[in-house]
Amino acid sequence: MVLLSLHGLSPAQIAALMEYDPATVRRWIGRFNTAGVAGLADHPRSGRPRLGGRRLPARIAALLARPWPWTVRRLHRYLGRPQISHRTLYRRLRQVAVWRRPKLIARGDPARDAVTTAVRRRAAVLPDGAKIFTADETHVHLLPHVHARWTLPGYRPEVPTPGKNRQITVYGALEVTTGAFFYRLGHRCAADFLLLLQQLLAAYPDAPAIAVICDNDQIHHARTVRDFLAAHPGTHLWFGARYSPHDNPTERIWAALKNFIADTAVSWPGRRRQIHAFFRGRSPDQNLATAAPWTSPWFPAHYRQDFWKAA
């Protein structure tokens, strides 16, 4: 319109050529004559009000802050059934939230601070040359763990599953200053845990004391374990706080093991060979870097320097 006007055409002629009303042509030409090219931009306008109102995102966020298995239908009901479709509510929901699976966390021990303080005090008075281990056990299954991975579009990888699942218990103990790791395969019973303790005693026969920190599993409180400790006064078994697995550095070794065997379909002897291969291929420095024992509340502050030197 502006260019045709600059070429000498009248507003009526321009309106006939472009099939617009002459008043519209005159309005645009007038805006150009008043403000130049900047006058041709759209002016701010209110537009159609958003469905659900301006406070809808804040109301959704307030509901999501409450622990509950929220769905679009449930949110629509708790919002008072606003006059919007579920699809529209879904679009507004995506502006303030994401679809994510909840994470299971341990409920924690009310006496956790007192328990960890007691463990630190015991560790601080051990004689020079004493060895401190963090012990734990995990279960490895023949059924493979499946993790997310990058794949081609339209293709979903498949991992064969065995006909019948099997399970083996892996016992492990980490020496928290050198990174030495001792493990054995067995069943979930006190007898196999005792074999792990005997393995530690055989590895350090000259140590003035050996302290093993573990969780409160029932096999650690068995009578046979208590009898063993009574027969070996230099061996101490300390227990961490209940429901606090994140305090145990050995848990991070198990996470690395599960990642190592993930997405692999093997026979049962092959699964056992994978476990042995994982531990054979790790150095003490790698164990320390993975376990990060200096982050555990079980140890006094002066132990942190020893951890960093070993790592």
C-alpha positions in Angstrom: 0.0 0.0 0.0 2.8 2.4 0.9 4.8 1.7 -2.2 1.8 2.1 -4.5 1.0 5.4 -2.8 4.6 6.6 -3.3 4.2 5.8 -7.0 1.2 8.2 -7.2 -1.8 5.9 -6.9 -4.8 7.2 -4.9 -6.2 5.3 -1.9 -9.2 4.3 -3.9 -7.1 2.8 -6.7 -4.9 0.9 -4.2 -8.0 -0.4 -2.4 -9.4 -1.7 -5.7 -6.1 -3.4 -6.6 -5.6 -5.1 -3.2 -9.3 -5.7 -2.5 -9.3 -3.7 0.7 -11.6 -1.0 2.0 -10.3 2.6 1.1 -10.4 3.5 4.8 -7.9 0.7 5.6 -5.6 2.0 2.9 -5.8 5.5 4.2 -5.1 4.3 7.8 -1.9 2.5 6.9 -0.7 5.3 4.7 -1.4 7.7 7.5 0.6 5.6 10.0 3.5 5.6 7.6 3.4 9.3 7.1 3.3 9.9 10.9 5.9 7.4 12.2 7.7 6.0 9.2 8.4 2.3 8.9 8.1 1.9 12.7 4.5 2.9 12.4 3.7 -0.2 10.3 4.4 -2.6 13.3 1.4 -4.0 15.2 0.4 -2.0 18.2 0.2 -3.9 21.6 -3.2 -5.5 22.2 -4.7 -7.5 25.0 -5.8 -10.5 22.9 -8.1 -13.2 24.1 -7.9 -14.0 27.9 -6.2 -17.2 28.7 -8.5 -20.1 29.6 -8.5 -20.8 33.3 -7.4 -17.4 34.3 -4.0 -15.9 35.1 -3.7 -17.6 38.4 -4.1 -21.1 37.0 -0.3 -21.9 36.9 0.1 -20.7 40.5 -2.9 -22.9 41.6 -1.4 -25.9 39.8 2.0 -25.4 41.4 0.4 -25.1 44.8 -1.4 -28.5 44.3 1.7 -30.2 43.0 3.6 -29.1 46.1 1.4 -31.4 48.1 2.6 -35.1 47.9 -0.1 -37.0 46.0 -0.2 -39.1 42.7 -1.4 -36.1 40.6 -2.9 -36.7 37.2 -4.6 -34.3 34.8 -8.0 -35.6 35.7 -7.3 -35.3 39.4 -5.9 -31.8 39.0 -9.0 -30.8 37.0 -11.2 -32.0 39.9 -9.2 -30.4 42.7 -9.1 -27.1 40.7 -12.9 -26.9 40.9 -13.5 -28.3 37.4 -12.7 -25.1 35.5 -14.3 -24.6 32.1 -11.3 -25.9 30.1 -10.7 -29.2 28.5 -8.2 -31.8 29.8 -6.0 -31.1 26.8 -5.9 -27.4 27.6 -5.1 -28.1 31.2 -2.3 -30.4 30.1 -0.8 -27.6 28.1 -1.0 -25.2 31.0 0.4 -28.0 33.3 3.5 -28.4 31.1 4.4 -24.8 31.7 5.0 -25.4 35.4 5.7 -29.1 35.8 7.3 -32.2 34.2 6.2 -35.9 34.2 8.7 -37.6 36.5 8.8 -40.8 38.5 9.2 -40.2 42.3 12.4 -41.3 44.0 12.3 -43.7 46.9 14.4 -42.5 49.9 15.1 -44.0 53.2 13.0 -42.7 56.0 16.0 -42.0 58.2 16.8 -42.7 61.8 15.8 -40.1 64.4 18.9 -41.0 66.3 21.2 -40.7 63.3 23.3 -37.8 64.6 23.9 -39.6 67.9 24.9 -42.9 66.2 27.3 -41.3 63.7 28.9 -39.2 66.5 29.5 -42.4 68.5 31.1 -44.1 65.5 33.4 -41.1 65.0 34.4 -41.2 68.7 35.2 -44.9 68.5 37.3 -44.4 65.3 39.2 -41.5 66.9 40.5 -43.7 69.8 41.7 -46.7 67.7 45.4 -47.5 68.1 47.8 -46.6 65.3 47.9 -49.1 62.6 44.2 -50.1 63.1 42.2 -50.9 60.0 38.7 -49.6 59.5 36.4 -51.2 56.9 32.9 -50.3 55.7 31.0 -53.6 54.9 27.8 -54.2 53.1 26.1 -56.8 50.9 24.1 -56.7 47.7 22.2 -59.1 45.6 23.0 -59.8 41.9 20.4 -61.4 39.7 20.6 -63.3 36.5 17.8 -61.1 35.2 19.8 -58.2 33.8 19.4 -54.6 34.9 18.2 -52.4 32.1 19.4 -48.8 31.8 18.5 -46.0 29.3 20.7 -45.6 26.3 21.0 -43.8 23.0 19.2 -45.6 20.2 18.2 -45.0 16.7 14.7 -43.5 16.1 12.0 -46.1 15.8 14.2 -48.9 17.2 14.0 -50.2 20.8 16.8 -52.4 22.0 15.9 -55.8 23.4 17.7 -57.7 26.1 16.8 -61.4 26.4 15.6 -62.6 29.8 16.4 -66.0 31.3 13.7 -68.5 31.8 14.2 -68.5 35.5 15.8 -65.8 37.6 18.6 -66.6 40.1 20.2 -64.6 42.8 23.6 -64.4 44.5 24.7 -62.3 47.5 27.9 -60.3 47.2 29.6 -59.4 50.5 32.2 -56.6 50.4 34.4 -54.6 52.7 36.3 -51.4 51.8 39.4 -50.4 53.7 38.7 -46.7 53.9 42.3 -45.3 53.9 44.0 -47.5 51.2 41.0 -48.5 49.0 41.7 -52.2 49.4 38.4 -54.1 48.7 37.6 -57.6 49.9 34.6 -59.5 48.6 33.1 -63.0 48.5 30.0 -64.6 46.9 27.5 -66.5 48.9 24.1 -66.6 50.3 22.4 -64.1 52.6 23.3 -65.7 55.9 25.4 -65.1 59.0 27.8 -67.9 58.0 28.9 -66.1 54.8 29.3 -62.8 56.7 31.6 -64.6 59.1 33.7 -65.8 56.2 34.2 -62.2 55.1 35.3 -61.2 58.6 37.8 -64.1 58.6 39.0 -62.9 55.3 39.8 -59.5 56.8 41.6 -61.0 59.7 43.7 -63.2 57.5 44.6 -60.1 55.3 45.8 -58.1 58.3 47.0 -60.5 61.0 49.3 -57.9 62.6 46.8 -55.1 62.8 46.2 -54.0 66.5 42.5 -53.7 65.8 40.1 -54.2 63.0 36.8 -52.2 63.0 34.0 -53.1 60.6 31.2 -50.6 60.1 28.0 -52.0 58.7 24.2 -51.6 58.7 21.7 -53.2 61.1 20.8 -56.2 59.0 19.7 -59.2 61.1 22.6 -61.4 59.9 25.0 -58.9 61.6 23.3 -59.4 64.9 23.3 -63.2 64.8 24.5 -65.2 67.7 27.3 -66.8 65.7 28.6 -63.3 64.8 28.5 -62.3 68.5 30.4 -65.4 69.5 33.0 -64.8 66.8 33.6 -61.2 68.1 33.9 -62.5 71.6 36.6 -64.9 70.5 38.5 -62.1 68.7 38.7 -59.1 71.0 40.6 -57.1 68.4 37.8 -57.2 66.0 35.0 -54.6 66.4 31.7 -54.6 64.6 30.0 -51.1 64.7 26.6 -50.3 63.4 25.5 -47.2 61.6 22.2 -45.5 61.8 19.1 -47.3 60.7 17.6 -46.5 57.4 20.7 -44.6 56.3 22.3 -46.5 53.4 23.8 -43.3 52.0 26.2 -43.2 54.9 27.9 -46.4 53.8 30.6 -45.8 51.1 30.4 -49.4 50.0 26.9 -48.7 48.5 28.6 -46.7 45.8 30.8 -49.7 44.9 27.6 -51.7 44.4 26.2 -49.0 42.1 29.3 -49.2 39.9 29.0 -53.0 39.9 25.3 -52.8 38.8 26.3 -50.4 36.0 29.0 -52.8 34.9 26.7 -55.7 34.4 23.7 -53.8 33.1 22.0 -54.6 29.8 24.0 -57.9 29.4 22.2 -61.2 28.9 24.6 -64.0 30.1 24.4 -67.4 31.6 24.6 -67.9 35.4 28.3 -68.9 35.3 28.8 -65.8 33.0 27.1 -63.6 35.6 29.5 -64.8 38.3 32.5 -64.3 36.0 31.3 -60.7 35.4 31.3 -60.0 39.1 34.9 -61.4 39.5 36.0 -59.4 36.4 34.6 -56.2 37.8 36.6 -56.4 41.0 39.8 -57.7 39.3 39.8 -54.7 37.0 39.6 -52.1 39.7 42.5 -50.5 41.5 42.4 -49.3 45.1 42.5 -45.7 43.8 39.5 -46.4 41.7 37.7 -47.8 44.7 38.4 -44.7 46.8 37.3 -42.4 44.0 34.0 -44.3 43.6 33.2 -44.8 47.2 34.3 -41.3 48.4 34.6 -42.4 52.0 35.5 -38.8 53.1 31.9 -37.8 52.5 30.6 -40.3 55.1 29.7 -39.0 58.5 31.2 -42.1 60.2 34.7 -40.8 60.4 36.5 -38.0 62.3 37.6 -34.9 60.4 41.4 -35.9 60.5 40.6 -39.0 58.4 39.8 -36.8 55.4 43.5 -35.9 54.8 44.4 -39.6 54.7 41.6 -40.3 52.2 42.8 -37.6 49.8 46.4 -38.8 50.1 45.3 -42.3 49.2 43.1 -41.1 46.3 
